[in-house]
Amino acid sequence: MSRSSPHPNRLLASIPQKLYKHLLSNSSEVQLSARSVLHESKSRPSHAFFLTSGLASILAVTTVGLAAEVGVVGREGFIGSFHLLGPVDAPTHCRMQLAGAAVRVPFDDLQQVFDEDEKFHSRILEYVQAQAHALSQLAGCHRIHEALERLTRWLLTAQDLTESATIDITQEVLSELLGTKRVTIAAAAGRLQREKLIEYRRGHIRILNRKKLEALACDCYSTIREIHLGLYR
């Protein structure tokens, strides 16, 4: 991809051109369908994925297969960041939630640049720190806030990171991500639709009134939004 215009991935757009070219010398551009697995828990990834569109979920998975979302990744970052820090395999699982595209970089190449380039090392640490802050905020959100607040927070964050008011996702998937029952999500989505804040058709949600959604969302939304906005100021 040419560097004549800013790269759609904000992290790649923020690094020096020489490093950018080196990092992408063995990369490939890939399309990623919804629900595709980007890395399994407790395993070192073979590639890192710098998203250029779409949205990925970082999931905490229990031994009996239950899961809840503890992080999201869009064009502001990449999948695989925690694995750069050391040999301990992350207990999280990552999959695409909203279909999109990415620059796929061999993880060994990325690890080498991280270990050898001081500026890139610092940039990645800033990103990992932001991810950790967002992760801790989401952990509290799952425990403290009601389903309606968490649903509006998720929809607004998805719109922020994808820059699209249309979100292709089912109530079943949302119930898994938010750690609640499908009937609870259906009731919350039904209220939002009755109040004309969203339009919901099977597997498709369109945001109609962002301002009113923001008023309903828990304060975790604004906290996480500021974390993402602060990365590249």
Contacts in CASP RR format, 6 or more apart in sequence:
PFRMAT RR
TARGET T0000
AUTHOR 0000-0000-0000
METHOD contacts of the structure
MODEL  1
MSRSSPHPNRLLASIPQKLYKHLLSNSSEVQLSARSVLHESKSRPSHAFF
LTSGLASILAVTTVGLAAEVGVVGREGFIGSFHLLGPVDAPTHCRMQLAG
AAVRVPFDDLQQVFDEDEKFHSRILEYVQAQAHALSQLAGCHRIHEALER
LTRWLLTAQDLTESATIDITQEVLSELLGTKRVTIAAAAGRLQREKLIEY
RRGHIRILNRKKLEALACDCYSTIREIHLGLYR
1 7 0 8 1.000
1 24 0 8 1.000
1 29 0 8 1.000
1 103 0 8 1.000
3 17 0 8 1.000
3 20 0 8 1.000
3 21 0 8 1.000
6 13 0 8 1.000
7 13 0 8 1.000
7 20 0 8 1.000
7 52 0 8 1.000
8 52 0 8 1.000
8 53 0 8 1.000
8 75 0 8 1.000
9 50 0 8 1.000
9 51 0 8 1.000
9 52 0 8 1.000
9 75 0 8 1.000
9 77 0 8 1.000
9 78 0 8 1.000
9 102 0 8 1.000
9 103 0 8 1.000
10 75 0 8 1.000
10 76 0 8 1.000
10 77 0 8 1.000
10 231 0 8 1.000
10 232 0 8 1.000
11 50 0 8 1.000
11 76 0 8 1.000
11 77 0 8 1.000
11 78 0 8 1.000
11 123 0 8 1.000
11 127 0 8 1.000
11 231 0 8 1.000
11 232 0 8 1.000
12 20 0 8 1.000
12 23 0 8 1.000
12 24 0 8 1.000
12 50 0 8 1.000
12 103 0 8 1.000
13 232 0 8 1.000
14 123 0 8 1.000
14 232 0 8 1.000
15 23 0 8 1.000
15 119 0 8 1.000
15 120 0 8 1.000
15 123 0 8 1.000
16 119 0 8 1.000
19 113 0 8 1.000
19 117 0 8 1.000
19 119 0 8 1.000
19 120 0 8 1.000
22 113 0 8 1.000
23 105 0 8 1.000
23 109 0 8 1.000
23 110 0 8 1.000
23 113 0 8 1.000
24 103 0 8 1.000
24 105 0 8 1.000
26 105 0 8 1.000
26 106 0 8 1.000
26 109 0 8 1.000
27 103 0 8 1.000
27 104 0 8 1.000
27 105 0 8 1.000
27 106 0 8 1.000
28 103 0 8 1.000
28 104 0 8 1.000
29 52 0 8 1.000
29 101 0 8 1.000
29 102 0 8 1.000
29 103 0 8 1.000
29 104 0 8 1.000
30 49 0 8 1.000
30 101 0 8 1.000
30 102 0 8 1.000
30 103 0 8 1.000
30 104 0 8 1.000
31 99 0 8 1.000
31 100 0 8 1.000
31 101 0 8 1.000
32 38 0 8 1.000
32 49 0 8 1.000
32 51 0 8 1.000
32 54 0 8 1.000
32 96 0 8 1.000
32 99 0 8 1.000
32 100 0 8 1.000
32 101 0 8 1.000
32 102 0 8 1.000
33 96 0 8 1.000
33 99 0 8 1.000
33 100 0 8 1.000
34 96 0 8 1.000
34 97 0 8 1.000
34 98 0 8 1.000
34 99 0 8 1.000
34 168 0 8 1.000
34 169 0 8 1.000
35 95 0 8 1.000
35 96 0 8 1.000
35 97 0 8 1.000
36 95 0 8 1.000
36 96 0 8 1.000
37 93 0 8 1.000
37 94 0 8 1.000
37 95 0 8 1.000
38 45 0 8 1.000
38 49 0 8 1.000
38 56 0 8 1.000
38 79 0 8 1.000
38 94 0 8 1.000
38 95 0 8 1.000
38 96 0 8 1.000
39 45 0 8 1.000
39 79 0 8 1.000
39 80 0 8 1.000
39 83 0 8 1.000
39 93 0 8 1.000
39 94 0 8 1.000
40 93 0 8 1.000
41 61 0 8 1.000
41 89 0 8 1.000
41 90 0 8 1.000
41 91 0 8 1.000
41 92 0 8 1.000
41 93 0 8 1.000
42 89 0 8 1.000
42 90 0 8 1.000
42 91 0 8 1.000
43 89 0 8 1.000
44 83 0 8 1.000
44 89 0 8 1.000
44 107 0 8 1.000
45 79 0 8 1.000
45 80 0 8 1.000
45 83 0 8 1.000
45 107 0 8 1.000
46 106 0 8 1.000
46 107 0 8 1.000
47 104 0 8 1.000
47 105 0 8 1.000
47 106 0 8 1.000
47 107 0 8 1.000
48 78 0 8 1.000
48 79 0 8 1.000
48 80 0 8 1.000
48 81 0 8 1.000
48 104 0 8 1.000
48 105 0 8 1.000
48 107 0 8 1.000
48 110 0 8 1.000
49 56 0 8 1.000
49 78 0 8 1.000
49 79 0 8 1.000
49 80 0 8 1.000
49 102 0 8 1.000
49 103 0 8 1.000
49 104 0 8 1.000
49 105 0 8 1.000
50 77 0 8 1.000
50 78 0 8 1.000
50 102 0 8 1.000
50 103 0 8 1.000
50 104 0 8 1.000
50 105 0 8 1.000
51 73 0 8 1.000
51 74 0 8 1.000
51 75 0 8 1.000
51 77 0 8 1.000
51 78 0 8 1.000
51 79 0 8 1.000
51 100 0 8 1.000
51 101 0 8 1.000
51 102 0 8 1.000
52 75 0 8 1.000
52 100 0 8 1.000
52 101 0 8 1.000
52 102 0 8 1.000
52 103 0 8 1.000
53 75 0 8 1.000
53 100 0 8 1.000
53 101 0 8 1.000
53 162 0 8 1.000
54 74 0 8 1.000
54 75 0 8 1.000
54 96 0 8 1.000
54 97 0 8 1.000
54 98 0 8 1.000
54 99 0 8 1.000
54 100 0 8 1.000
54 101 0 8 1.000
54 161 0 8 1.000
54 162 0 8 1.000
55 72 0 8 1.000
55 73 0 8 1.000
55 74 0 8 1.000
55 96 0 8 1.000
55 97 0 8 1.000
55 98 0 8 1.000
55 158 0 8 1.000
55 161 0 8 1.000
55 162 0 8 1.000
56 72 0 8 1.000
56 73 0 8 1.000
56 74 0 8 1.000
56 79 0 8 1.000
56 94 0 8 1.000
56 95 0 8 1.000
56 96 0 8 1.000
56 97 0 8 1.000
57 69 0 8 1.000
57 71 0 8 1.000
57 72 0 8 1.000
57 73 0 8 1.000
57 94 0 8 1.000
57 95 0 8 1.000
57 96 0 8 1.000
57 97 0 8 1.000
57 177 0 8 1.000
58 69 0 8 1.000
58 70 0 8 1.000
58 71 0 8 1.000
58 72 0 8 1.000
58 73 0 8 1.000
58 79 0 8 1.000
58 92 0 8 1.000
58 93 0 8 1.000
58 94 0 8 1.000
58 135 0 8 1.000
59 67 0 8 1.000
59 68 0 8 1.000
59 69 0 8 1.000
59 70 0 8 1.000
59 92 0 8 1.000
59 93 0 8 1.000
59 94 0 8 1.000
59 95 0 8 1.000
59 177 0 8 1.000
60 67 0 8 1.000
60 68 0 8 1.000
60 70 0 8 1.000
60 91 0 8 1.000
60 92 0 8 1.000
60 93 0 8 1.000
61 67 0 8 1.000
61 91 0 8 1.000
61 92 0 8 1.000
61 93 0 8 1.000
67 93 0 8 1.000
67 176 0 8 1.000
68 142 0 8 1.000
68 176 0 8 1.000
68 177 0 8 1.000
68 178 0 8 1.000
68 179 0 8 1.000
69 138 0 8 1.000
69 154 0 8 1.000
69 176 0 8 1.000
69 177 0 8 1.000
69 178 0 8 1.000
69 179 0 8 1.000
70 92 0 8 1.000
70 135 0 8 1.000
70 138 0 8 1.000
70 139 0 8 1.000
71 131 0 8 1.000
71 134 0 8 1.000
71 135 0 8 1.000
71 138 0 8 1.000
72 97 0 8 1.000
72 134 0 8 1.000
72 157 0 8 1.000
72 158 0 8 1.000
72 161 0 8 1.000
73 79 0 8 1.000
73 94 0 8 1.000
73 161 0 8 1.000
74 161 0 8 1.000
74 162 0 8 1.000
75 161 0 8 1.000
75 162 0 8 1.000
76 161 0 8 1.000
76 228 0 8 1.000
76 231 0 8 1.000
76 232 0 8 1.000
77 127 0 8 1.000
78 127 0 8 1.000
79 94 0 8 1.000
79 102 0 8 1.000
80 94 0 8 1.000
80 107 0 8 1.000
81 124 0 8 1.000
81 127 0 8 1.000
81 128 0 8 1.000
81 131 0 8 1.000
82 90 0 8 1.000
82 92 0 8 1.000
82 128 0 8 1.000
82 131 0 8 1.000
83 89 0 8 1.000
83 90 0 8 1.000
83 107 0 8 1.000
84 110 0 8 1.000
84 111 0 8 1.000
84 114 0 8 1.000
84 124 0 8 1.000
84 128 0 8 1.000
85 128 0 8 1.000
97 169 0 8 1.000
97 173 0 8 1.000
97 177 0 8 1.000
98 158 0 8 1.000
98 162 0 8 1.000
98 167 0 8 1.000
98 168 0 8 1.000
98 169 0 8 1.000
99 168 0 8 1.000
113 120 0 8 1.000
114 120 0 8 1.000
114 121 0 8 1.000
114 124 0 8 1.000
115 121 0 8 1.000
126 231 0 8 1.000
127 231 0 8 1.000
130 227 0 8 1.000
130 228 0 8 1.000
130 230 0 8 1.000
130 231 0 8 1.000
133 227 0 8 1.000
134 224 0 8 1.000
134 227 0 8 1.000
134 228 0 8 1.000
137 220 0 8 1.000
137 223 0 8 1.000
137 224 0 8 1.000
137 227 0 8 1.000
138 220 0 8 1.000
138 224 0 8 1.000
140 220 0 8 1.000
141 150 0 8 1.000
141 153 0 8 1.000
141 218 0 8 1.000
141 220 0 8 1.000
142 150 0 8 1.000
142 178 0 8 1.000
142 179 0 8 1.000
144 218 0 8 1.000
145 153 0 8 1.000
145 218 0 8 1.000
145 220 0 8 1.000
147 178 0 8 1.000
147 180 0 8 1.000
147 184 0 8 1.000
147 185 0 8 1.000
147 187 0 8 1.000
147 188 0 8 1.000
148 188 0 8 1.000
148 191 0 8 1.000
148 192 0 8 1.000
148 216 0 8 1.000
149 216 0 8 1.000
149 217 0 8 1.000
149 218 0 8 1.000
150 178 0 8 1.000
150 180 0 8 1.000
150 218 0 8 1.000
151 174 0 8 1.000
151 178 0 8 1.000
151 185 0 8 1.000
151 188 0 8 1.000
151 189 0 8 1.000
151 192 0 8 1.000
152 192 0 8 1.000
152 213 0 8 1.000
152 214 0 8 1.000
152 216 0 8 1.000
152 217 0 8 1.000
152 218 0 8 1.000
152 221 0 8 1.000
153 217 0 8 1.000
153 218 0 8 1.000
153 220 0 8 1.000
153 221 0 8 1.000
153 224 0 8 1.000
154 174 0 8 1.000
154 177 0 8 1.000
154 178 0 8 1.000
155 167 0 8 1.000
155 198 0 8 1.000
155 205 0 8 1.000
155 207 0 8 1.000
155 213 0 8 1.000
156 207 0 8 1.000
156 210 0 8 1.000
156 213 0 8 1.000
156 214 0 8 1.000
156 217 0 8 1.000
156 221 0 8 1.000
156 225 0 8 1.000
157 221 0 8 1.000
157 224 0 8 1.000
157 225 0 8 1.000
158 167 0 8 1.000
158 169 0 8 1.000
159 165 0 8 1.000
159 167 0 8 1.000
159 207 0 8 1.000
159 210 0 8 1.000
160 225 0 8 1.000
160 228 0 8 1.000
161 228 0 8 1.000
165 206 0 8 1.000
165 207 0 8 1.000
165 208 0 8 1.000
165 210 0 8 1.000
166 204 0 8 1.000
166 205 0 8 1.000
166 206 0 8 1.000
166 207 0 8 1.000
167 204 0 8 1.000
167 205 0 8 1.000
167 206 0 8 1.000
167 207 0 8 1.000
168 203 0 8 1.000
168 204 0 8 1.000
168 205 0 8 1.000
169 203 0 8 1.000
169 205 0 8 1.000
170 202 0 8 1.000
170 203 0 8 1.000
171 182 0 8 1.000
171 185 0 8 1.000
171 186 0 8 1.000
171 189 0 8 1.000
171 203 0 8 1.000
172 182 0 8 1.000
174 185 0 8 1.000
174 189 0 8 1.000
175 181 0 8 1.000
175 182 0 8 1.000
175 184 0 8 1.000
175 185 0 8 1.000
178 185 0 8 1.000
189 198 0 8 1.000
189 200 0 8 1.000
189 205 0 8 1.000
190 200 0 8 1.000
192 198 0 8 1.000
192 200 0 8 1.000
192 213 0 8 1.000
192 216 0 8 1.000
193 199 0 8 1.000
193 200 0 8 1.000
195 212 0 8 1.000
196 208 0 8 1.000
196 209 0 8 1.000
197 207 0 8 1.000
197 208 0 8 1.000
197 209 0 8 1.000
197 212 0 8 1.000
197 213 0 8 1.000
197 216 0 8 1.000
198 205 0 8 1.000
198 206 0 8 1.000
198 207 0 8 1.000
198 208 0 8 1.000
198 213 0 8 1.000
199 205 0 8 1.000
199 206 0 8 1.000
199 208 0 8 1.000
200 206 0 8 1.000
207 213 0 8 1.000
214 221 0 8 1.000
214 222 0 8 1.000
END
